[in-house]
Structure formats: structure tokens, C-alpha cells
Amino acid sequence: MVNQYLQVFKNASELKRSYEFFTNPKTSFQRIVKSSHEQTAKRVNNLPLILSVGDKLFSI
């Protein structure tokens, strides 16, 4: 199983740091994507039509 993670991370140290980051109680998915959502909203604010694809299997 570790080999699968090492395909994403360069080494075990990166894997450990990412685990520490995501298990930190100050970290949440909402806080991580907040900036991206805000920037997307600014970019599309003046567009006449916006098409969005959704996935019912995953929701915030």
C-alpha cells in the first residue's frame, strides 16, 4: 500500500508531511478550496451564462 502513495509523493517524508497537514484540526477541505472558489466566482461574475458540471457522488 505504501508503494501506491509513493507514486503520488516523492518519498516517505512527503507522505508523512501531507498526512500531518490533512490531520491537522485547523485544516479542512472548505478552507483549502475557499480561495479557489472565490477566484472562480470573481472570474465568472460578469459572464452571461455559466455551465457547471456536477457530481452527485461528492458534495461539499
C-alpha positions in Angstrom: 0.0 0.0 0.0 2.9 2.4 0.7 4.1 2.0 -2.9 0.7 3.4 -4.1 1.3 6.5 -2.0 4.9 6.9 -3.2 3.5 7.1 -6.7 2.0 10.4 -5.6 4.7 11.6 -3.2 8.4 11.6 -4.0 9.3 10.0 -0.7 8.1 8.8 2.6 8.8 12.2 4.2 6.4 14.0 1.8 3.8 11.4 2.6 4.3 12.0 6.3 4.1 15.8 5.9 0.9 15.5 3.9 -0.7 13.2 6.5 0.3 15.7 9.2 -1.3 18.6 7.1 -4.6 16.8 6.4 -5.0 15.5 10.0 -4.3 19.0 11.5 -7.6 20.2 13.1 -7.0 23.6 11.7 -7.2 22.2 8.2 -10.4 21.5 6.4 -11.4 20.8 2.8 -13.5 24.0 2.9 -10.6 26.1 4.0 -8.3 24.6 1.4 -10.7 25.3 -1.6 -12.1 28.6 -0.3 -9.6 30.8 -2.2 -10.2 28.8 -5.4 -13.9 29.2 -5.1 -13.6 32.9 -4.5 -11.4 33.5 -7.5 -13.7 31.4 -9.8 -16.6 33.5 -8.6 -14.8 36.7 -9.5 -13.8 35.4 -12.9 -17.3 34.4 -13.9 -19.2 37.2 -12.2 -19.9 39.2 -15.4 -20.5 36.3 -17.8 -24.0 36.0 -19.2 -24.1 32.2 -18.9 -22.2 29.7 -16.8 -22.4 25.9 -17.4 -21.3 23.8 -14.5 -20.9 20.0 -14.3 -21.7 18.4 -11.0 -21.1 15.0 -9.4 -23.8 13.7 -7.1 -21.3 11.3 -5.5 -19.3 14.2 -3.9 -20.6 17.3 -2.3 -19.1 20.0 -0.1 
